[in-house]
């Protein structure tokens, strides 16, 4: 069976996000007041698996080992 997931990877909240900080500065220079900007990435994966549990296990493994750096990033998995 086919399963589709979205993995959202973001810098850990307690770490500096230089790219987000630079974008925030540009937005503020445009005269728009924003409190914070964090830049991350979104990955969509379609996987064949016997069941949802097996698919989720595979997606978690990919997220831990390939899609994110667990030292500096957190991720959320969504079934879509």
Secondary structure, DSSP 8 states (H G I E B T S, - for coil): -EEEEEEEEEE-TTS--HHHHHHHHHHHHTT---S----EEEEEEEEE-SSHHHHHHHHHHHIIIII--TTTEEEEEEE-
